[in-house]
Amino acid sequence: MPDAPWTAWAPGTRVVVRRRLTADEAAAAGKPLTDVIGVVVRTTATELVLREDAGGSAAPPHRGHGAHDAGPPLVVVPLDAIVAGKPVPPRPPRRPA
């Protein structure tokens, strides 16, 4: 899809993409598609690399409660597997505990 908007997203843009799963992934998940929310790291001629940014379990543990990860995982999405995508607003700030 040479005209696909995700080929022009700038690094740092927070996006959601819907991608086709591989046959093995689809069989394990019981569905053919999945969504990935992340921040664009880079785009190449064949793939979109995102830093996962969905919140929840991807967040590192609180200080003093386990080892900190180097950061959220990178997700490499083949461009030919993307069926839809769009920029999304930044995550809202965390509410005080």
Contacts in CASP RR format, 6 or more apart in sequence:
PFRMAT RR
TARGET T0000
AUTHOR 0000-0000-0000
METHOD contacts of the structure
MODEL  1
MPDAPWTAWAPGTRVVVRRRLTADEAAAAGKPLTDVIGVVVRTTATELVL
REDAGGSAAPPHRGHGAHDAGPPLVVVPLDAIVAGKPVPPRPPRRPA
1 7 0 8 1.000
1 79 0 8 1.000
1 80 0 8 1.000
1 82 0 8 1.000
4 79 0 8 1.000
4 82 0 8 1.000
5 85 0 8 1.000
5 86 0 8 1.000
6 15 0 8 1.000
6 17 0 8 1.000
6 43 0 8 1.000
6 48 0 8 1.000
6 79 0 8 1.000
6 82 0 8 1.000
6 85 0 8 1.000
7 43 0 8 1.000
7 79 0 8 1.000
8 43 0 8 1.000
9 15 0 8 1.000
9 40 0 8 1.000
9 43 0 8 1.000
9 48 0 8 1.000
9 87 0 8 1.000
10 40 0 8 1.000
11 40 0 8 1.000
11 41 0 8 1.000
11 42 0 8 1.000
12 39 0 8 1.000
12 40 0 8 1.000
12 41 0 8 1.000
13 39 0 8 1.000
13 40 0 8 1.000
13 87 0 8 1.000
14 37 0 8 1.000
14 38 0 8 1.000
14 39 0 8 1.000
14 40 0 8 1.000
14 53 0 8 1.000
14 87 0 8 1.000
14 88 0 8 1.000
14 89 0 8 1.000
14 90 0 8 1.000
14 91 0 8 1.000
15 37 0 8 1.000
15 38 0 8 1.000
15 39 0 8 1.000
15 40 0 8 1.000
15 50 0 8 1.000
15 85 0 8 1.000
15 86 0 8 1.000
15 87 0 8 1.000
15 88 0 8 1.000
16 35 0 8 1.000
16 36 0 8 1.000
16 37 0 8 1.000
16 38 0 8 1.000
16 85 0 8 1.000
16 86 0 8 1.000
16 88 0 8 1.000
17 35 0 8 1.000
17 36 0 8 1.000
17 48 0 8 1.000
17 50 0 8 1.000
17 77 0 8 1.000
17 82 0 8 1.000
17 84 0 8 1.000
17 85 0 8 1.000
18 33 0 8 1.000
18 34 0 8 1.000
18 35 0 8 1.000
18 82 0 8 1.000
18 83 0 8 1.000
18 84 0 8 1.000
18 85 0 8 1.000
19 33 0 8 1.000
19 34 0 8 1.000
19 35 0 8 1.000
19 36 0 8 1.000
19 77 0 8 1.000
19 78 0 8 1.000
19 81 0 8 1.000
19 82 0 8 1.000
19 83 0 8 1.000
20 26 0 8 1.000
20 32 0 8 1.000
20 33 0 8 1.000
20 81 0 8 1.000
20 83 0 8 1.000
21 29 0 8 1.000
21 31 0 8 1.000
21 32 0 8 1.000
21 33 0 8 1.000
21 34 0 8 1.000
25 34 0 8 1.000
26 32 0 8 1.000
33 83 0 8 1.000
36 50 0 8 1.000
36 52 0 8 1.000
36 75 0 8 1.000
36 77 0 8 1.000
37 52 0 8 1.000
37 53 0 8 1.000
37 54 0 8 1.000
37 88 0 8 1.000
38 50 0 8 1.000
38 51 0 8 1.000
38 52 0 8 1.000
38 53 0 8 1.000
38 54 0 8 1.000
38 75 0 8 1.000
39 50 0 8 1.000
39 51 0 8 1.000
39 53 0 8 1.000
40 48 0 8 1.000
40 49 0 8 1.000
40 50 0 8 1.000
41 49 0 8 1.000
41 50 0 8 1.000
41 51 0 8 1.000
41 74 0 8 1.000
42 49 0 8 1.000
43 49 0 8 1.000
43 79 0 8 1.000
45 79 0 8 1.000
46 78 0 8 1.000
46 79 0 8 1.000
46 80 0 8 1.000
47 76 0 8 1.000
47 77 0 8 1.000
47 78 0 8 1.000
47 79 0 8 1.000
48 76 0 8 1.000
48 77 0 8 1.000
48 79 0 8 1.000
48 82 0 8 1.000
49 74 0 8 1.000
49 75 0 8 1.000
49 76 0 8 1.000
49 77 0 8 1.000
50 74 0 8 1.000
50 75 0 8 1.000
50 77 0 8 1.000
51 71 0 8 1.000
51 72 0 8 1.000
51 73 0 8 1.000
51 74 0 8 1.000
51 75 0 8 1.000
52 58 0 8 1.000
52 72 0 8 1.000
52 73 0 8 1.000
52 74 0 8 1.000
52 75 0 8 1.000
53 72 0 8 1.000
53 91 0 8 1.000
55 91 0 8 1.000
58 72 0 8 1.000
58 73 0 8 1.000
59 72 0 8 1.000
60 68 0 8 1.000
60 69 0 8 1.000
60 71 0 8 1.000
61 67 0 8 1.000
61 68 0 8 1.000
END
